[in-house]
Amino acid sequence: MRLLLLATTAAALSGCETMQDSWDRTWTPPSAGSTAAAGDTTEPPVGETVIQIAPNSRQQLLEMERELAAAAQERGLGSAIAEIIDPVDGFVIRPGATYEGAAAVQSGLATTVNRPIYWQPDKIFVSAAGDMGVTSGRYVQVLQGSEAVQGRYLIVWRRDAMGQWRALTETRTADPATPATVTTTRRRR
């Protein structure tokens, strides 16, 4: 049953889109040697915002997510997040608790159920300056046997003084529980 749950989880997460073309809002003017079609200009269309994003910032955050997920499978979620959390400003939010700093994150999340957890981002946003970012997506955590909890997660990222991405905050919110199926019996008269 557990293998079925893991296979289903893997299939569901693999269906998520991690990078959508519509998120790319960077305008690039045509090169000097290109032939412009009628109506083309070297300026962005009126009313359209020009956003400059550091090259490969989205790809870097996607790669950070993959590395974080792999580390969580090897060493547990607490240790994995403690490695990437901002040492001064970083914190993790869980229902009823907030853990601030790498040591608190590692010990606080180590006390929670340390079961396999799988996730994949479906939204990646990067600031115009390329120094802040947000990743968000779906997660599934196996509890025991065929039991699992799923929901959404969000990580806010910031580049440190060395240019490395660090997590400012990470939080996960489980989907609301579905109401149990109510069966009623009809009385005969």
WOQUI-V444444 format. One line per field, one symbol per residue. psi: psi as a letter, one per 40 degrees, with the letter a starting at -180 (. if undefined). Layout:
psi = ???
This chain:
psi = ddddddddddddddehhdhhdeehehhhiiideihhiheiieiiihehhhhhhhheddddddddddddddddddeidddddddeihddeiihhiheihhhidddddddedeihgihhhihiehhihideeeiihiiaiihhhcibehiiiaiihhhiihadeeihihdihihhiiiihiihhhiihhi.
